[in-house]
Structure formats: C-alpha cells, structure tokens
C-alpha cells in the first residue's frame, strides 16, 4: 500500500494521538498509514457509503490491523461517541461539506482537540469556520500532484492560553483565509508557484473582460488585489 502525495501529506500533519477518526476514509489508506507509522494508537475509519467502507475493511484485514482500526458506517461524525477520538481527519471533500460535518458533529462536546483538514474547495470558508468554532490553525502544507494544487491544515482547539485567545480575537485577514496563515508566514514555495500562476490567469481574464464589459470587472480586480497581497510576503523573490 502506497499513499498518494496528497494523502501522505495529510497524514503527516497528524501529531501523536491516541485515537483518531478518519471521516470519509474511502479505502482506509490514511487510517492504515497512521497505525503503521505509529502516529495513532487507534483509528475509527468512517464513511457514509457502504462500498468504500467495505474496501477499507478489506484493506485493514489484509494489513492485519483489525485490532487497531475499526470501520464504521457514519454520516460525518454522527456515529462517533464522546471521548472516542481526540483527532478528526477530513480529506478530499468539499469545504462546505467539511464545515457541515464539523458543525453537526458536536466536535467540542465530543472532546475533539485536533482537526486535520484537506478541503477540495472553498478553503477560505473552512478557515473562517475553524476560528468560529474556537480552533486555531497551527500548521499547514501545500502540495502539487498531477498538476493540481492541494492545501491542508492542522488546527487545535483553544486551550485558554493568552496566545490562543489573541489569535481567535484577531482572526484572519482575507489573504490568510484564502491562502493560509502558516503557508504565507513560512513563504511556502508551492504556494508561491500557485500564486504566480493565479496572478497570470486572473490578469488575462481581467484584460478579456475589460475589453468587452468593463463594468463587470469589480470581483476580478478584488481577486487580483488579494493575490498581490499574498505575494507581498515574497517581494524579494518575485
């Protein structure tokens, strides 16, 4: 079993944890990796569809890890009981679906302390929602695989410290929500390549729209400004 570059990067964001819930586990590869690499002691592999869950169960059995990985049919976190896991992983699904799963799943009430997320869309919406739920993004990564760019993040619950309270009170800028506070702070090289491509793409689109309907360029101009704001941290490099 070999993880894709995207899924391996997601799994590597999980810090040492006793029990994790892998929501939307698909074939169970992330769950297996977490046990094999001794990142987690126990994993609950969950999926809303019986087909993928059955394949995950077969893979777990093939790897001889049934004592460490439990498969469970569940719509999001609905079948997860309080105290069963302190880490939740959601990867490869839409941003709004991830937020719905977290909102309806009672993550704070169930004792979830760590979230590792890899949204496929509406990433800014996910980051904003995390802070609304009292979680602070503390680590991020970005990879390019088969020509596609993927952002992923690890967020931890407010522990009551002054640092956490300040972070939650300050929130995120629009650029941080769109492109990631940790990615921007670390001048992530993959993010830089992505931003340069985005700048070129939106500049071309803006020129085309300005030529035919200059009154419809407001949102495009705002997008270009947002990209430039994100690239400002790379001023000595771009």
N, C-alpha and C positions, 0 to 999 in steps of 0.2 A: 504494500500500500504506500502510495506516494501522494502527498498533498500538492495541490496547485500552489503557485507562488502566493496568490491572494489568500487562500485559506491558511497556509503556513504562517503568513504574517499576522493574520487574525489570532491564531492560536498562541503565537509567541507574545502577544500583548497580555495574555492572562498571567497574572502573578501567582505564586504559590497559593493554592486554595485547597481546602479540604473537599468541598463539594461544589460542582458547577452544574448549571442547567444549560444544555445546548439546544436552544429553541430553533425549530426549523432545521433539524440535524441532517436532513437529506440522507446521504449514505452512511453517516456516522463517522466520517473520516476525522473531523476535528476532535470528537469525543475520544476516539482511539489514540490520536496523537497526544492529547493531554495526559492520558494514562501512561502511554509508552515513554513519554519524556518526563514523567513524574512531576508534572505541573499541578495535577489534581489527584486526589486520592480516590474520588468517586465522581462519576458523571451521570446525570439523567439526560438521556438523549430523547428529545421530544419533537414530534411532528404532528401536524393536523391531518396528514394523509397516511393511510394505512400502507400504501405501496412503498413509498420511500422508507417508512419505518420498518417494514419487513426486510428491506435490503440492508438497512442499518443493523438490524438484529442478526442477519446472516453474517455480516462483516465482523460484528463483535464476537459471534460464536467462532468464526474462522480464526480470529486472532487469539482466542482463548481468554477473553476478558469479561465474560459474563458476571464474574464476581465483582467487577469494578464499574461496569457500565450497565445501567438499567434503561431499557427502551420504554417509552410511554406515549400513548396516543393523547394529544392535548391540543386544544386551540389556544395557542400562545402559552401563557402561564397559568391557565385556569386549573389545571390538574396538579400544579405544584403547591405543596403544603408549606406553611410557615416553618422556617428553620431547616428545610431540606437542602438548601443551597445558599451560599453567600455570593456566588458569582453567576451572572446570566450572560450568555453569548447569543447575539442575534447577527447573523451574517448572510449577505446575499439576498436581501429582500428590500422592498421599497421603504423609503424613510417614513412615510405616514403609517405604514403597517407596523413598523418598529415602535413608533410612538404610541400607537393604539395598544399594542401588546403590553408595553410598559405601563400605560395609563390604566388599563383594565386589569392588569396583573397584580396590583397591590404590592409593588416591589418593596416599599418601605415597611409595610406591615409584615411582610414575609421574611424580613431580615436580610434583604439583598444589599450587599455592601459595595459590589463592584460590577460594572457593566462594560462589556467589550462588544462594540457595535461596528458593523460594516454595511452602511446603507448604500443601496444602489441608486438612490435618487433623493432629492430634497434634503441634502445633507445639512444645510443651514437650519432647516426646520427641526431636525433632530438635535442639533447642538443647542438651539434655543430651548427646546423642551427639556433637555437634561438639566439645565440651570433652573428651570421652573420646578422641576421635581427635587431640587436640592442636591444634585450631583455636579461635581466639578471635573472637567476634562483635565487629566494629568499626564497623558501620554498619547501620541498619535503616530501613525505611519502612513505612507503612501507608496503604492507600487504600480508599475505598468506591466501588464501581462497581455500578450496577444494584441497589442495596440490599444488596449483600454486602460484607463486610469482608475484606481480604487483608493479611496480614503477610508481609514479605520481609526478607531479611538478607544481609549480606556478611560472610564470615568468612575470616580469613587464618591461615596455619599458623604455629605457634610458631617465631619466628626466634632463640630463645635469649636474648633480651633479658630484663632483670630485670622489666620491665613485663609481658611475656608470661608469664613463669614465675609471677609473682604472681597474674595473672588466672586462670591454669589451676589454681593451688593453691587459690585462694579459691572458684572455681566460681561458680555462680549460685544465688540464692535461688529459692524456689518461685515467687514473683511474677515474678522476672526470666525464669525458664524459660517461664512461661505467657504473659507479655505483652511480653517483650523488654527487655533491659538498656538499650539505646540509646533505645528508644521511651520508656521510663519516665524516663530521665535527662533527655531533651530535652522532656519534658512534651508529647509529640506530641498534637496536637489531635484527630486522627482516633481515636487510641487512647482519649482521654478520652470522646468520644462513644460509642464502643463499650462502654467500661466502665460508663458510666451506664445504657445500655440493658441490659447484662448484670445490673447490680445490681437494676434494676427487675424484670427477668424472673425472676431467681432468688429474689427476695423474695416474689414472687407464688407461685412454685412451692412455696417453703418453707411459706407460710401454708396452701396447699391440702393439703400432705402432713401438716402438724402437726394439721390438723383431723380427719384420718381415721386416721393411723398415726404418732403422734409418735415411736415407736421407730425409724422409718426415716429420720430427718432428719439423721443424722450427716454424710454426704457433702455434703448440701446446705448445711449450716452451714459446713463447711470451705470450700466453694466461695464462699460469701458472705464469709467472712473473707479469703479470697485476693483477692477483688475489692476489698474495703475496704483491704487492704494496698497494692494497686496504686494505688488512688485517693488514698492518703495523700500522695503527692507533689503532688497537685493541691489540697491543703487550702485554699489561699487562693482557689481558683477554683470549687469545688463545694460 
